[in-house]
């Protein structure tokens, strides 16, 4: 089974050695537990939801069986309009649905320096879209890692190797659920 990990630097593994990014960690954990999966790392550092929407069609030419969607952090860092981000993510979620690709959708939180109203509007986008599209949802990609200097690179934004391992451990049960959903869908025909 091939799973497309589609995202930004948090998926790509910015600043990490080869094999240490979250998708690599997840693939290793899954294989160690008997899942015959390949996770295709389609993370692009600096990508926004606009960039992701533009490159999604050619990324799907790899014909993944399932996908993990992790985008939005750079929209938040740039203070992009949450409505525009929602429109872009909504379009991506529709593309996955049209192609019958089961999806794990991950949420993000905005940096507090943009104000409480922006932070609230930004975070609400992910929950709203997950409910609208009825996808497997992990509310905060950086859960337990964000803000912890021991789990991040010196920039304070990107996870270090230990942080990536922690994210992979957090995502693991959701990816197992994604694999099971994908198998059920294939069996149903």
Order of alpha helices (4+ residues) and beta strands (2+ residues): beta-alpha-alpha-beta-alpha-beta-alpha-alpha-beta-alpha-beta-alpha
